[in-house]
Amino acid sequence: MKNKRARWVLIILSLLLVVSMLLPYLAYAAEDEGPQLSSDAAYLYNTGTGEELYGKNEDKQFAIHNLSMLMTTYILIKDIKDGKVSVKDKAKISEKSWRAPAPRMFLEVGRKVPVQKLLEGLTIAAGNDAAITTAEYLSGSTDKFVKRMNKEAKKLGMKNTEFHTPNGSNQDMSTAKDLFILAKVLTDKYPQYQDYFTQSKMKYDTRPGKTVILKKQNNFINDNPHSTGLKSGWGNHQYHLVASVNKNGMKFIAVTLNASTPSKRSTDIYNLLIYGYNQYQVINIAREGEKYTDFSVYKSTTPGPSTVAYKDNVSVVTRVGVPQEELELDYEGHSYILGGTKAGDELGTVNIYHAGKLLTKAPVVATESFERVKGFHAALDSIALVFRQIFDFVSNAHH
């Protein structure tokens, strides 16, 4: 009897031990299933590392309503950057624009609006009248502009997208992944226009003596200190969001489509981003001005060696659990300082790798200025420098 009881105790203890060993893996597997979202579709991408992190119905088409304005905005920014139009140009406001439904930036028929205000009207006020005026100004009519929207979508690889209006409708269709593609182009290719997406309000003189203040109706962008912009959308009691963030060097683009309420949309986007944040860590490499190494000095009245320092704060983003010891630092550039170099001049870069993948390039600079030397001393240094360059070449060849 005692032997039987002891055997059962041993079996139970063994099972408990096995379960305890499996718990971390089970927890990881549960976490890896992704966040719990109420939105019908979602997509999360780490733009800093180039990793796709999560997708839910990311290739399924949904009506995107006024998210169509993202493409209208993209085309306007593209034409400004390409020099086809200027922010100082003025577009005439048609009756069709004036009759556009809310939200509006209150354009008055017959008047002219600066292109810069149209860009603000698209990104801040989400004005239907701004989108229609932009379309008419760039293409002559909304029909011609819609053709261009679909053409640009194909060029970008948005395979499951079709536009019918410049401002959005129930017929305008896209996917979470296609909208990510558009958002990534806007953030990567046109970073100088980021401020338009993050501003919370704008002023517009609708006519002489009358100024309106229009506020962005996007709580996520307005309230999140890490937000770098883009757009919310809504229609038929469905709520969407395309958001970009940069938190301590961790950069993500997140898309959610078809939440049933604005609050659920906000909850979903935060849960999606928390899921992303929890998979990465920031490793601090050096502070601005921190010493990298000492370099020899040639052809200068100031003798060496001299300290070379990091130009900026340096950090990298890796998956959680990667130890700093696994990072590889590889210097590229001059391994010496010449007379005539000034404090702050860049001498080279420290390339930081993990598992063979380049994570970042960190410039290093001189920390003092060096006056050139002439005559016999310069000639001697020239000879010494030749031998130094031969030595560096041989050393690099062996690496």
Secondary structure, DSSP 8 states (H G I E B T S, - for coil): -HHHHHHHHHHHHHHHHHHHHHHHHHHHHHHHT-----SSEEEEEETTTTEEEEEESTTS-EE-GGGGHHHHHHHHHHHHHTTSS-TT-EEE--HHHHT--SS-----TT-EEEHHHHHHHHHTS--HHHHHHHHHHHHSSHHHHHHHHHHHHHHHT-TT-B-S-SS--TT-EE-HHHHHHHHHHHHHH-GGGHHHHH--EEEEEEETTEEEEEE---HHHHH-TTEEEEEEEEETTEEEEEEEEEETTEEEEEEEEEESSHHHHHHHHHHHHHHHHTTEEEEEEE-TT-EEEEEEEESBSS-S-EEEEESS-EEEEEETT--GGGEEEEEEE-SEEETT--TT-EEEEEEEEETTEEEEEEEEEESS---B--THHHHHHHHHHHHHHHHHHHHHHH-
